[in-house]
Amino acid sequence: MKLLIHPAVESPRLKKIQLAAGEMDVCNVNSPADAQREIANADAFFGKITPDLLTAAQQLQWVQSPTASLEHYLFPELIEHPCQLSNMRG
């Protein structure tokens, strides 16, 4: 399994995520081009997903929003996508 984080999180936070992820591959990228490439085989995504990223995702099962509020996060393709969407707690 693979988790893509975009935009990248800082090193101390990344280390905590990697520890919790166990065997899961954690990919932490800053550039949109890297995110576009890495999401193709990602199972999970954390960050601000875009329609272009969602289109490039071939096996995405879960999207985690980095915010509690979703009204500015949703777009039609994400609403229709079969992946699970979760958000942060306020």
C-alpha beads as a LAMMPS data file, in Angstrom:
LAMMPS data file: protein, C-alpha beads

90 atoms
89 bonds

1 atom types
1 bond types

-500.0 500.0 xlo xhi
-500.0 500.0 ylo yhi
-500.0 500.0 zlo zhi

Masses

1 110.0

Atoms # bond

1 1 1 0.000 0.000 0.000
2 1 1 1.076 3.542 -0.678
3 1 1 0.160 6.866 0.946
4 1 1 0.866 10.058 -0.979
5 1 1 1.212 13.290 0.998
6 1 1 1.019 16.527 -0.998
7 1 1 2.052 19.166 -0.239
8 1 1 4.858 17.666 1.800
9 1 1 4.801 17.765 5.593
10 1 1 7.818 18.721 7.695
11 1 1 10.304 16.065 8.794
12 1 1 9.192 15.584 12.447
13 1 1 5.573 15.087 11.375
14 1 1 6.620 12.785 8.518
15 1 1 8.553 10.563 10.923
16 1 1 5.426 10.141 13.085
17 1 1 3.344 9.269 10.021
18 1 1 5.924 6.733 8.825
19 1 1 6.043 5.116 12.256
20 1 1 2.242 4.809 12.356
21 1 1 2.123 3.566 8.738
22 1 1 4.278 0.533 9.439
23 1 1 4.909 -1.355 6.181
24 1 1 3.000 1.186 4.070
25 1 1 5.080 3.187 1.599
26 1 1 4.786 6.888 2.505
27 1 1 5.561 9.290 -0.334
28 1 1 5.953 12.943 0.759
29 1 1 6.177 15.368 -2.200
30 1 1 6.050 19.116 -2.676
31 1 1 5.911 19.602 -6.423
32 1 1 2.654 19.207 -8.341
33 1 1 4.534 17.267 -11.040
34 1 1 5.819 14.758 -8.476
35 1 1 2.335 14.428 -6.984
36 1 1 0.867 13.833 -10.455
37 1 1 3.371 11.033 -11.065
38 1 1 3.171 9.430 -7.602
39 1 1 -0.629 9.366 -7.296
40 1 1 -0.935 6.909 -10.192
41 1 1 -0.270 3.957 -7.879
42 1 1 -1.247 5.479 -4.523
43 1 1 -3.938 3.829 -2.405
44 1 1 -4.343 6.799 -0.065
45 1 1 -3.854 10.554 -0.304
46 1 1 -3.406 13.237 2.362
47 1 1 -3.566 16.883 1.357
48 1 1 -5.438 19.045 -1.107
49 1 1 -6.480 16.796 -3.973
50 1 1 -7.316 18.413 -7.303
51 1 1 -9.346 17.174 -10.273
52 1 1 -6.102 16.581 -12.218
53 1 1 -4.632 14.497 -9.403
54 1 1 -7.833 12.489 -9.048
55 1 1 -7.870 11.781 -12.779
56 1 1 -4.295 10.475 -12.587
57 1 1 -5.104 8.181 -9.638
58 1 1 -5.580 4.604 -10.791
59 1 1 -6.200 2.800 -7.490
60 1 1 -7.089 5.479 -4.942
61 1 1 -9.226 4.167 -2.088
62 1 1 -9.010 6.902 0.549
63 1 1 -8.580 10.687 0.641
64 1 1 -7.874 12.459 3.933
65 1 1 -8.556 16.191 3.984
66 1 1 -6.131 18.228 6.097
67 1 1 -9.016 20.413 7.321
68 1 1 -12.286 19.928 9.186
69 1 1 -14.316 21.936 6.706
70 1 1 -15.024 20.339 3.318
71 1 1 -17.121 22.922 1.476
72 1 1 -14.058 24.346 -0.335
73 1 1 -12.487 20.912 -0.760
74 1 1 -15.153 19.067 -2.736
75 1 1 -15.554 19.023 -6.500
76 1 1 -17.940 16.935 -8.653
77 1 1 -15.405 14.273 -9.681
78 1 1 -14.421 13.674 -6.045
79 1 1 -18.045 13.414 -4.959
80 1 1 -18.655 10.778 -7.662
81 1 1 -15.400 8.865 -7.049
82 1 1 -15.715 5.566 -5.137
83 1 1 -12.871 6.450 -2.711
84 1 1 -13.589 7.146 0.944
85 1 1 -13.220 10.772 2.015
86 1 1 -12.482 11.756 5.595
87 1 1 -11.673 15.059 7.247
88 1 1 -10.006 16.360 10.388
89 1 1 -11.980 16.935 13.527
90 1 1 -12.424 20.561 14.530

Bonds

1 1 1 2
2 1 2 3
3 1 3 4
4 1 4 5
5 1 5 6
6 1 6 7
7 1 7 8
8 1 8 9
9 1 9 10
10 1 10 11
11 1 11 12
12 1 12 13
13 1 13 14
14 1 14 15
15 1 15 16
16 1 16 17
17 1 17 18
18 1 18 19
19 1 19 20
20 1 20 21
21 1 21 22
22 1 22 23
23 1 23 24
24 1 24 25
25 1 25 26
26 1 26 27
27 1 27 28
28 1 28 29
29 1 29 30
30 1 30 31
31 1 31 32
32 1 32 33
33 1 33 34
34 1 34 35
35 1 35 36
36 1 36 37
37 1 37 38
38 1 38 39
39 1 39 40
40 1 40 41
41 1 41 42
42 1 42 43
43 1 43 44
44 1 44 45
45 1 45 46
46 1 46 47
47 1 47 48
48 1 48 49
49 1 49 50
50 1 50 51
51 1 51 52
52 1 52 53
53 1 53 54
54 1 54 55
55 1 55 56
56 1 56 57
57 1 57 58
58 1 58 59
59 1 59 60
60 1 60 61
61 1 61 62
62 1 62 63
63 1 63 64
64 1 64 65
65 1 65 66
66 1 66 67
67 1 67 68
68 1 68 69
69 1 69 70
70 1 70 71
71 1 71 72
72 1 72 73
73 1 73 74
74 1 74 75
75 1 75 76
76 1 76 77
77 1 77 78
78 1 78 79
79 1 79 80
80 1 80 81
81 1 81 82
82 1 82 83
83 1 83 84
84 1 84 85
85 1 85 86
86 1 86 87
87 1 87 88
88 1 88 89
89 1 89 90
